[in-house]
Amino acid sequence: MCYDDADGTAGRQEAGPESPSRRAFSRLLLAGTGLAALSACTPAQSFTPSGTPGPTPGTGTGSSTPTAAAAASTPPASTPSAPVPESTPAATQTATPVPPSAAARPPSAAAPGPQHSLSDPTSPWVIVNKHRPLSPATFVPPDLARPAVRLATSGEAALVNSTTAAAAERMFAAAAADGVIITLASGYRSFATQRATYGSYVNSRGQAEADTASARPGYSEHQTGWAFDIGDGSGADAFTPQFKDRPAAIWAKANAHRFGFVVRYPWMLHEITGYFYEPWHLRFIGKEAAADMRARGIGTLEQYFGLEAAPAYR
């Protein structure tokens, strides 16, 4: 659900003690399926990719090459009747043996630019998924700010951290120059807000079903300040699989890497990320890493950083 900018403010402001705004997560159905699309958030263990060997990207998913992950991340013209776990066709396997030492290193070990922590929530590379909760669980970004972009929400949801805000301003301006309007539909989400949202699902549906529709508190990327959801200028298809066909989603998929963003939950890689396709959920990781992921055809942060798949909570 999108919200109007209640106070009409579009310029970036330092965050004050605003009361959290709740955004209930709608249970989304993939077109033609009975599968619920999960809301964008997740997290848990520490790993600093400064050349340290890690597991082979795609571990636990059947995927052994970034190329296959990229191919699976592109949606077909119509939604399939059921999700299929990521796999690597034999035809895509390389015939050239890879030295064991190279195969053990995650792609990010050779990433351009500085290396960052995967566990520090103030790091642009922090990984939050169903195996990796935030630490501390109640983390609050110290530099929350409201970016000077078109807003479709208000309160805490209109905030991101200052680095993400600056990158979002540049990206939204570039999209507008191309005739595409992008709105910020949901940004920061506090631990308290996520706890209330998740709790309401548990109370009404039970924990097992709640875990398919809402992130547990402390397991949401939105809490880091590095992620936000986008909307289209028309407001159409917000938070639905059909959003992938809106101009904002099409433009972001093609250009977000230029500004340091990736589409965090790509098509058909839910067995790795734990979430079905969310073309509206963008995550800042820096221009060098985002461009490197795109150039190598790597679909998920788990694969890029050589981490295990996190399809469900432990």
N, C-alpha and C positions, 0 to 999 in steps of 0.2 A: 504494500500500500504506500502511495506517495502522499506527501503533505505539502500544503502551501507554506511559503515562507511567511510565517505569521507576523513577524515584525518588519518585513519588507527590506531587511538589511541584506545587501549582496556583498559589501566589502568585507575583507578579512578583519576579524577582531580577535584579540586575545580572549581566551575562554574565561568566563566568570563562573560564579557558582550557580549555573543554570540547573534547574530541576530536570532530571532525565526524561526524555520523551520515549514512550514505549512504541515499538512497532511490532505488531503481531505478525508472525510469519505464517503466510498462507500456505496451505498444503497444496503443492502444485502437482498437477498430473502431466506426465509426458503425453504429447498428443497421440491418441490412439492406444494408450497404455493405462494400466491401473497403478503405475509406479509413482510414488510421491517424490517430488524434487525437493531436496533438502536445502535448508537455509545456509547461507554462506558463513561459516566460521569453523575453527578447529585448532590442535597443538601437541609436544613433550620431550625429549631428552636432549642433551647438549652435544654439539658437534661443531668444531671450528674447522672449515675447509681450507687450511693453509698448506695443502699438499699432503695432509694426513690420509692414508689409504682408507677407503670406505667400501661398503658393499656395492656390487654392480647395480647401476641404475635399473629400475624396473623390477627389483627383487620381489618375488611373491606374486607377480602379476602375469607371468608368462611372456612379458616383453623383454627382449634383450637388446634392442637397438632403439636409439632416439627416433630414427626415421619412422619406425612403426608406430610409435606413440604419436608423432605428428600427424600421420595419416589417419589415425583413429580419432584425432581431435577435431577433424573437419566433418561437420554434419552433412548427411546426404540430403537430397532434395526433399525427402519425406522421412518422418520419424519412424524408426523400426518398431515392430510390434513388441519387442522385448530387448532389454540391454544384454550385450554380449561382453564378457570380460575381455580386456585387451589381450591380443595375442600377436605373435610375429609370424607372418606367412614365411614358408621356407624360401620363397622366391626373393625375399628381401634380405636374406642372410648374406653376409659378406663371405667371399671365398678366401679372403686373405686372413691368415691367422693373426690374432692380436696378441702381442707379448703379454704374459700374465701380469707383469708389473703395471702395464698401462691399463689392462682390463680392470684391475682392482681399484683404480683411482676414479672418483666421481668426475663428471664433466666439469664441475665448478672448480676443481683443483687447478685447471689451466685457464680459468676465466680471466679476462682482462680486468685491469683496475685492482683496487684494494680488496682483500678478503675480509669477511665479517663473521661475527658469531652467529650461530644458528639457534642459540638459546637465550641470549640477552634480548629482552623485549624492546629495548631501544635501538636494536640493530635492524637495518633494512632487510637483512637476510633471516630474521627470526622465523622459524618454522613452527606453526601452530596447527596441529591436526588432532585426530582422535587418539593418537598415541603420545602426543606432545602438548601437555597443558602449559599455560603461561606460568612463569615463576618470577615473582609471586603471583598467585592466582588472582589477586585483587589489584594488579598493576594498573596504574593510571598514567598515561603519557604526560610528561612534565611540560610539554610545549603545545598543548591543544590550541588550535586556531581555526577561525572560519575563513575558508578560501573565498576569494573574490570571483565566484562563479555563479551560474544560475542554479538556484536551490529549489528542490521540490520537497523540502523537509525543514524542520526547525529544531531548536533546542540542542541537546548534545549530539543528535544525529547529523547536525550541520557542521560538525567539527571533524578535523583530522589533525595529525601532527604537522608541525610547521614545514618539514621537508616535503611531505606529501601534498600539503596545501600549495606550495610554490610550484611543484610539478603539475598539479591538477590545473592550476591557472594557465600555465603554458599550453597544456594539452587542450583544454576547453577552448582557448582562444584560437588555436590552430584549426580545430574542428569548425569553429564558427567562420573562419576565413574560407573554409572549403564549403560553406553553406550548410553545415550540419550542427544542429543544436543538441548539446548534451547537458543533462541536468544531474546534479548530485542528489541522489534519492535517499541515501542512508550512509552515514559515515561512522563516527565513533559510537560504540555501545558499551556502557560501563558494566562492571561485574554485577552490580545491583540490578540493572535493567535486564541483563541476560538471565540472572537467577529468577526474576519474576516471570519472564517470558517462558523459560523452560519449565518452571514450576506450574504454570497454568496448563501446559500440555500434559505434564505428569498427572495433575489432579483430574483432568478430564478424560485422558486416554490411557494412562498407565505409562510406566517408564520405558518399556520396550518400544512402544509406538512413539513416545516422545523423542526417543533417540533417533528416529528416522525423520523427524521434522524440525528439530531445534537443537542447537549446540548446547552442551552442558555449560554452566557458568565456569569461566576460566579457560574454556576451549574455543573461544571465538576470535577469529582474525580481526574482527571489527574493534575489539578491545585494545589492540595494539596501536591504533591510529594510522597504521600503514595501509589500510584497505577501505574501500568504499564501494557502494553500489551506484550505478548510473541509470538514468532514465532517458527517454527520447523527448525531444521538444514537444511532441504531440501528446505525450502522456500515455500513449497506447502500449498495450502488452507488457506493462510493468510487472516484473517478477514472474513472468511466465516463459516457458520454452520458446514461444513465438517471438519473444523479444529479439532473438538472434537475427530476424529479418528486418528489424527497424534500422533506419539510417545511423542512429547513434551506435548501435552494437556493431554494425558492419564496419563503420569508420574506426571504432576502437580496436576491433580485432586486427585491422590492417595497420594501424598507426600507433597504438598505445606504447609499443616497445621503444619508440623514438623518444619518449618522455619518461621511461623507466618503469612502465607498468606491464603486467601480464594479466591475461584472463586466467584467474587462479584455478577455476574448476572447469576444464575443457570437456568437450564432447566425448562420451564413452570411456572416460578415464576414472570413473567413480570407484572402481575396484582399487585404485591407487590413492585417490584423494579422500574418499569417503563421502563425496557429494556428487549428485548428478549435475549435469551441465548447467552452469550459471553464466550466461553471456554478459550479465550485468555486473558481475563481481570482479573488480580490478584490484590488483595488489602491487604496491610499489616495491621494487627490489633494486632500483638504480639502472641507469641507461646502459652501462656496460654489460651487466648480467642479463638484462631483458633482451638486448640486441643479440647477445651470445646464444641465449636459449632459442631465439627465433632462427638464427643462422644455422644452428645445429638441428633444428626440428625437434626440440625436446618439449614435451607438452606440460609436464608437471614439475613443481619445485622438489618433490620427493625424488624424482629421477635425476634432476639436475644436481642435487646435493648428495646423491648416493644414499638416500635413506630408505628404510623399509616402507612398503605400502601400509596405509592406515585406513582400511575400509570400514572398521568398526572399533568401538571402544574396547579396551582390554578387559 
